[in-house]
Amino acid sequence: MADSAEVPTPVEPPSTPRQKLRFIGPGIVVAASGVGAGDFIMAALAGAGFGWSLLWAIVAGAGIKLVLSEGIGRWFLVTGQSFLRGWHSLGSWATAYFGLYLLFFAIIYGAAEPAISALVLTAMFPGTSFAMWAILTALAGFLLVRFGRYALVEKAMTVFIGIMFVTVVGSAAIILANLGDVPYGLTPSIPDGSFSRILAIIGGVGGTISLTCYSYWIAAKGWTGKKWLGTMRVDITTAYTLTGIFAVAVLIIAAELLFGTGVTISGNQGLVELADAYGQRFGSAARWLLLIGVWSAVFTSIIGPWHGCSYLFADFVRIVRHRKADLDSVAPASDKDTAFRVYLALMTFPPMLLLLFDAPIMMVLIYGISGAIFMPLLSVGLLVLLNSRRLSPEHRNGVVSNVLLCSIVVLFVYLGATELMETLST
């Protein structure tokens, strides 16, 4: 993990809620990492195709990520181990699965996010090259992570998430102020044909594998030991509250502008069409503000995963190179590790070849669904680890935490069974 000396941290953690809010940082990085193309596109697809009927999936997605991230943070602060080292204790199959998923993630995600960034930038600057913007965005993320440190990443995330909320949430507020008497159903439902969208929303809202990076960012912030549990919980709760608000705002914009119009965002120009529709109603300046907010969200979801998942890969390499008995004496992963830099390059350069397929929306959808498949496995892993004797009784899962983690698994089983029955009946 990163050198904690790079971020000054008090010897004692803050004691009051107000003081704890002042030390928020890793949660902002998690929120900004997860709030990006996945959230925007999945929420926009839901709003354009189903109105407000999938609002529950956005709230559920943010809530699920909150429960999982709290467990990951609690595991690290109590045991001093990254989540990946705990996951490794479940067996070699678990480590192998994680490694394969990391490689898949590097290629798909590494192509999807710069491509969506390029779509937004070409909408802002018509006539410019899509490939040029995609490559420049990927290179910008690479350089910031390669030559920056955690403190710089956190500051950049804070600035961009501020821009994104002022613009996107502000745009939704304008929509609500001009909503009129259009009735929208808020009753939770699973409309016909919405299964893949629900999986992608839950898998995309607030990130997937980037959740497991939380322990590295906590360590980089200098939070170590059980005394930081309270601060961590305030940090992560604030983060996913912001994530949920952002995704709901996007759904509101898409539902009001596109639902029932026959216009979809299934094609590569869909996000641009959404911004165009917003501009037609509220003016070109409003269109620009929305696009700036969308781009800010996309770029933060490049910086964060580029940084955090490179830590994950460096940790993975250290784990597979040493026996379990030796891991406690092995130095934690560092951004100076060769493996960190190799994975950072892997996320940046090979995925540029996928630009030839010219299908960024589809790549984001694939990423979202694969993330949804990853979620139940992550939940089962946390159920095992957080109920084990490696944690003292007072830090193990309580009834509420166990019920929530089990509910996550049940939710995905239910969604899968529902889709299977619909398929067999047709």
C-alpha positions in Angstrom: 0.0 0.0 0.0 1.0 3.6 -0.4 3.3 5.3 1.9 1.0 6.8 4.5 3.5 9.6 5.2 2.4 11.3 2.0 -0.9 12.3 3.5 -0.7 14.0 7.0 -3.1 12.3 9.4 -3.7 13.1 13.1 -2.5 10.6 15.7 -6.0 10.3 17.1 -9.0 10.1 14.8 -11.8 12.7 15.0 -14.4 12.1 17.7 -17.5 14.1 16.5 -19.5 13.7 13.3 -18.6 17.2 12.2 -14.9 16.5 12.7 -15.2 13.2 10.9 -16.7 14.9 7.8 -13.6 17.0 7.6 -11.4 13.9 7.2 -13.4 12.4 4.4 -11.1 11.3 1.5 -11.0 7.6 0.6 -14.8 7.5 0.4 -14.7 10.4 -2.1 -12.2 8.5 -4.2 -14.4 5.4 -4.1 -17.5 7.4 -5.0 -15.7 9.3 -7.8 -14.2 6.0 -9.1 -17.6 4.3 -9.3 -19.6 7.3 -10.6 -18.7 7.4 -14.2 -19.7 6.0 -17.6 -21.2 2.9 -16.0 -23.5 4.9 -13.7 -24.4 7.5 -16.2 -25.2 5.2 -19.1 -27.0 2.5 -17.0 -29.1 5.1 -15.2 -29.8 6.9 -18.5 -30.8 3.7 -20.2 -33.1 2.9 -17.3 -34.7 6.4 -17.4 -35.1 6.5 -21.2 -36.5 3.0 -21.5 -38.5 2.5 -18.3 -39.2 6.0 -16.9 -38.8 6.0 -13.1 -39.8 2.4 -12.6 -36.2 1.3 -12.0 -35.4 3.9 -9.5 -35.4 1.2 -6.9 -32.5 -0.5 -8.7 -30.3 2.6 -8.4 -31.0 2.9 -4.7 -30.4 -0.8 -4.2 -27.1 -0.6 -6.2 -25.8 2.2 -4.0 -27.0 0.5 -0.8 -25.3 -2.8 -1.8 -22.0 -1.0 -2.5 -22.2 0.7 0.9 -22.6 -2.6 2.7 -19.8 -4.2 0.8 -17.4 -1.3 1.2 -18.1 -1.0 4.9 -17.2 -4.6 5.3 -14.0 -4.2 3.2 -13.0 -1.2 5.3 -13.8 -2.9 8.6 -11.8 -6.0 7.6 -8.7 -3.8 6.9 -8.9 -1.7 10.0 -9.4 -4.7 12.3 -7.0 -7.2 10.7 -4.5 -4.8 9.0 -4.8 -6.9 5.8 -6.1 -5.9 2.4 -9.3 -7.5 1.3 -7.4 -9.4 -1.4 -5.2 -11.1 1.3 -8.3 -12.1 3.1 -9.9 -13.4 -0.1 -6.7 -15.4 -0.7 -7.4 -17.3 2.5 -10.6 -18.7 0.9 -8.5 -20.9 -1.4 -6.4 -20.8 -4.5 -9.6 -20.9 -6.7 -10.6 -17.5 -5.2 -7.3 -16.0 -6.0 -7.2 -17.4 -9.5 -10.8 -16.1 -10.2 -9.8 -12.6 -8.9 -6.7 -12.6 -11.1 -8.6 -13.5 -14.2 -11.3 -10.9 -13.5 -8.6 -8.3 -13.0 -7.2 -9.0 -16.5 -10.7 -9.0 -18.1 -11.5 -5.7 -16.3 -8.3 -4.1 -17.5 -9.2 -4.6 -21.2 -13.0 -4.0 -21.1 -12.9 -1.1 -18.7 -9.7 0.3 -20.1 -11.5 0.6 -23.5 -14.9 1.7 -22.3 -14.1 4.7 -20.2 -11.8 6.6 -22.6 -14.3 5.8 -25.4 -17.2 7.4 -23.5 -14.9 10.3 -22.6 -14.2 10.8 -26.3 -18.0 10.7 -27.1 -18.6 13.5 -24.7 -15.6 15.6 -25.9 -16.6 15.2 -29.6 -20.0 16.5 -28.6 -18.4 19.5 -27.0 -16.0 20.1 -29.8 -17.7 18.9 -33.1 -15.5 17.9 -35.9 -12.7 16.7 -33.7 -11.4 13.1 -33.8 -13.0 10.5 -31.6 -9.9 8.3 -31.5 -7.7 11.3 -30.6 -9.8 12.2 -27.6 -10.0 8.6 -26.4 -6.2 8.2 -26.6 -5.6 11.6 -25.0 -8.0 10.8 -22.1 -6.3 7.4 -21.4 -2.9 9.0 -21.5 -4.0 11.8 -19.1 -5.2 9.2 -16.6 -2.0 7.2 -17.1 0.3 10.1 -16.5 -1.6 11.4 -13.5 -1.5 8.0 -11.8 2.0 7.1 -12.9 3.7 10.3 -11.7 1.2 11.4 -9.0 0.6 10.1 -5.5 -2.5 9.3 -3.5 -2.8 12.9 -2.2 -2.9 14.3 -5.8 -5.4 11.7 -6.8 -7.7 12.5 -3.9 -7.5 16.3 -4.6 -8.3 15.7 -8.3 -11.2 13.5 -7.4 -12.6 16.1 -5.0 -12.5 18.8 -7.6 -14.1 16.7 -10.3 -16.8 15.3 -8.1 -17.7 18.9 -7.1 -18.0 19.9 -10.7 -20.0 16.9 -11.5 -22.5 17.4 -8.7 -23.1 21.1 -9.4 -23.7 20.4 -13.1 -25.5 17.0 -13.2 -27.5 17.3 -10.0 -28.2 20.9 -10.9 -29.5 19.8 -14.3 -31.9 17.3 -12.6 -33.1 20.1 -10.2 -34.0 22.2 -13.2 -35.8 19.3 -14.7 -37.8 18.7 -11.5 -38.7 22.4 -11.3 -40.2 22.1 -14.7 -41.7 18.6 -14.4 -45.3 19.6 -14.6 -48.1 17.1 -13.9 -46.5 14.1 -15.7 -47.3 11.0 -13.5 -44.4 8.6 -12.8 -44.8 5.3 -11.0 -42.3 4.8 -8.2 -43.5 1.4 -7.1 -40.6 -1.1 -7.4 -41.1 -3.3 -10.4 -39.3 -5.4 -12.9 -40.7 -4.4 -16.3 -40.6 -6.8 -19.2 -37.2 -6.7 -20.9 -35.5 -4.9 -18.0 -33.5 -7.8 -16.5 -30.2 -7.0 -18.2 -30.7 -3.3 -17.4 -31.3 -4.1 -13.7 -28.1 -6.2 -13.5 -26.1 -3.5 -15.2 -27.5 -0.8 -12.9 -26.8 -2.7 -9.8 -23.4 -3.8 -11.1 -22.5 -0.3 -12.4 -23.8 2.1 -9.7 -20.9 3.0 -7.5 -18.3 0.7 -9.1 -17.6 -3.0 -8.8 -14.0 -4.2 -8.4 -13.0 -0.7 -7.4 -14.8 -1.4 -4.1 -12.0 -3.7 -3.2 -9.5 -0.9 -3.6 -11.0 0.9 -0.6 -8.5 -0.6 1.8 -5.5 0.7 -0.2 -6.9 4.2 -0.2 -7.6 4.0 3.6 -4.0 2.9 4.1 -2.7 5.8 1.9 -4.7 8.2 3.9 -3.0 6.9 7.1 -6.0 5.3 8.7 -4.8 2.2 10.6 -6.3 0.4 13.5 -9.8 -0.1 15.0 -9.9 3.5 16.3 -10.6 4.6 12.7 -13.8 2.5 12.3 -16.1 5.4 13.1 -14.4 7.8 10.7 -14.4 5.1 8.0 -18.2 4.5 8.3 -18.9 8.2 8.1 -16.6 8.4 5.1 -18.2 5.5 3.1 -21.8 6.5 4.0 -21.2 10.0 2.7 -19.6 8.6 -0.4 -22.5 6.3 -1.4 -25.1 8.9 -0.5 -23.5 11.1 -3.1 -23.3 8.2 -5.6 -27.0 7.5 -5.2 -28.0 11.1 -5.6 -25.9 11.4 -8.8 -27.4 8.2 -10.4 -30.9 9.3 -9.5 -30.3 12.7 -11.0 -29.2 11.0 -14.3 -32.3 8.8 -14.3 -34.6 11.8 -13.8 -32.9 13.7 -16.7 -33.2 10.7 -19.1 -36.8 9.8 -18.0 -38.1 13.3 -18.5 -36.3 14.0 -21.8 -36.4 10.6 -23.5 -39.0 8.3 -22.0 -41.9 7.7 -24.4 -40.2 9.7 -27.2 -38.9 6.7 -29.0 -35.3 8.1 -28.7 -32.9 5.7 -27.1 -29.2 5.9 -26.1 -28.4 2.4 -27.3 -26.1 3.8 -30.0 -22.8 5.5 -29.6 -24.4 8.9 -30.0 -27.0 8.4 -27.3 -25.4 10.4 -24.6 -25.0 13.2 -27.1 -28.7 13.0 -28.0 -29.6 13.2 -24.3 -27.5 16.4 -24.0 -29.0 17.8 -27.2 -32.5 17.2 -25.9 -31.6 19.0 -22.7 -30.1 21.9 -24.6 -33.2 22.2 -26.8 -35.3 22.7 -23.8 -33.0 24.8 -21.6 -30.5 26.4 -24.0 -27.0 25.7 -25.3 -25.3 26.9 -22.1 -27.3 24.3 -20.1 -26.2 21.6 -22.7 -22.6 22.5 -22.2 -22.9 22.4 -18.4 -24.4 18.9 -18.5 -21.7 17.7 -20.8 -19.0 19.1 -18.5 -20.6 17.3 -15.6 -20.7 14.0 -17.6 -17.1 14.3 -18.7 -16.0 15.1 -15.1 -17.8 11.9 -13.9 -16.2 9.8 -16.7 -12.7 11.1 -16.0 -12.8 10.4 -12.3 -13.8 6.9 -13.1 -10.6 6.7 -15.1 -8.3 8.1 -12.5 -9.7 6.0 -9.6 -9.7 2.5 -11.1 -6.4 3.2 -12.9 -4.9 3.9 -9.5 -6.7 1.4 -7.2 -6.8 -1.6 -9.5 -3.1 -1.2 -10.1 -2.7 -1.5 -6.4 -4.9 -4.6 -6.5 -2.7 -6.2 -9.2 0.5 -5.4 -7.3 -1.0 -7.0 -4.2 -2.1 -10.0 -6.3 1.4 -10.5 -7.6 2.9 -10.4 -4.1 0.3 -12.9 -2.9 0.9 -15.5 -5.6 4.7 -15.2 -5.3 4.7 -16.1 -1.6 3.3 -18.9 0.6 0.5 -18.0 2.9 2.7 -18.5 5.9 5.1 -15.8 4.6 2.5 -13.2 3.7 2.5 -11.4 7.0 6.2 -10.6 6.7 5.8 -9.4 3.1 5.8 -5.6 2.6 2.4 -4.3 1.4 1.8 -3.4 -2.2 3.3 -0.1 -3.3 2.8 2.3 -6.2 6.5 1.8 -6.8 6.1 -1.9 -7.5 6.8 -3.0 -11.1 3.5 -4.9 -11.1 1.6 -1.6 -10.3 3.2 0.0 -13.3 2.7 -3.0 -15.6 -1.1 -3.1 -14.8 -1.4 0.6 -15.2 0.1 0.3 -18.7 -2.1 -2.7 -19.4 -5.2 -0.7 -18.6 -4.0 2.1 -20.9 -2.5 0.9 -24.1 -3.8 -2.6 -25.3 -7.5 -1.5 -24.8 -6.9 1.2 -27.4 -7.2 -1.5 -30.0 -10.9 -2.0 -29.0 -11.6 1.4 -30.4 -11.7 -0.2 -33.8 -15.0 -1.9 -32.8 -16.6 1.5 -32.3 -19.0 0.2 -29.6 -18.3 2.0 -26.3 -21.9 1.7 -25.0 -21.9 -2.0 -25.5 -18.5 -2.3 -23.6 -20.0 -0.4 -20.7 -23.0 -2.7 -20.7 -20.7 -5.8 -20.7 -18.7 -4.2 -17.8 -21.9 -3.5 -15.8 -23.3 -7.0 -16.2 -19.9 -8.7 -15.4 -19.8 -6.5 -12.3 -23.2 -7.7 -11.3 -21.9 -11.3 -11.5 -19.0 -10.3 -9.4 -21.2 -8.8 -6.6 -22.7 -12.1 -5.2 -19.2 -13.7 -5.0 -17.9 -10.7 -3.2 -20.8 -10.9 -0.8 -20.2 -14.6 -0.1 -16.5 -13.9 0.5 -17.3 -11.1 3.0 -19.8 -13.3 4.8 -17.1 -15.9 5.4 -14.4 -13.4 6.3 -16.4 -11.1 8.5 -17.9 -14.0 10.5 -14.5 -15.7 11.0 -12.5 -16.0 14.2 -9.9 -13.8 12.7 -12.0 -10.9 13.9 -12.9 -10.3 17.6 -16.6 -10.9 18.4 -17.4 -7.2 18.6 -16.0 -6.6 15.1 -17.7 -9.5 13.4 -20.9 -9.1 11.4 -24.0 -8.5 13.4 -27.4 -9.8 12.4 -28.2 -6.8 10.3 -25.0 -7.0 8.3 -25.4 -10.7 7.7 -29.0 -10.3 6.6 -28.0 -7.5 4.2 -25.2 -9.6 2.7 -27.4 -12.6 2.3 -30.1 -10.4 0.7 -27.6 -9.3 -1.9 -27.0 -13.0 -2.9 -30.8 -13.7 -2.8 -31.5 -10.7 -5.0 -29.2 -11.9 -7.7 -30.5 -15.4 -7.5 -34.1 -14.1 -7.8 -33.2 -11.9 -10.8 -31.5 -14.8 -12.5 -34.4 -17.1 -11.9 -36.9 -14.5 -13.1 -35.0 -14.1 -16.4 -34.7 -17.9 -16.8 -38.4 -18.4 -16.4 -39.2 -15.7 -18.9 -36.8 -17.2 -21.3 -38.3 -20.7 -21.0 -41.8 -19.4 -21.3 -41.1 -17.7 -24.7 
